[in-house]
Amino acid sequence: MRFIGSNFVRYLLKTHPDYSVINVYKLTYAGNLENLSGLSNAPVIISFERDITDAPQMAELIAKGVNAIVNFAAESHVDRSIEDPRPS
């Protein structure tokens, strides 16, 4: 998990301890699971190593009941996703 996303999860759990978090990440060169150290056993965090571009997998997770989605994609090609979100 990337630095920004992991800090958002920490902030969210600190300010809203009653929330549950579904953490979806694709572990690439830019990610580091150590960024969530100390939180892996928290009962409110469910983590999935998935690719958010896999629509069927994301639909399955969302169908379980999701109130909000926050995407912290941080790779250099993200700006191109504004025009076309499909992988090139």
Long-range contacts (C-beta under 8 A, 24 or more apart in sequence): 1-25, 1-27, 1-31, 1-32, 1-33, 1-35, 1-36, 2-30, 2-31, 2-32, 2-35, 2-72, 2-74, 3-32, 3-35, 4-72, 4-74, 5-35, 5-72, 5-74, 6-35, 6-36, 7-35, 8-70, 8-72, 9-36, 9-39, 9-45, 10-39, 13-39, 13-42, 13-44, 13-45, 17-44, 19-44, 20-44, 20-45, 20-46, 21-45, 21-46, 22-46, 22-47, 22-48, 22-61, 22-66, 23-47, 23-48, 24-48, 24-50, 24-52, 24-58, 24-61, 25-49, 25-50, 26-50, 26-51, 26-52, 28-75, 30-74, 30-75, 53-85, 53-86, 53-87
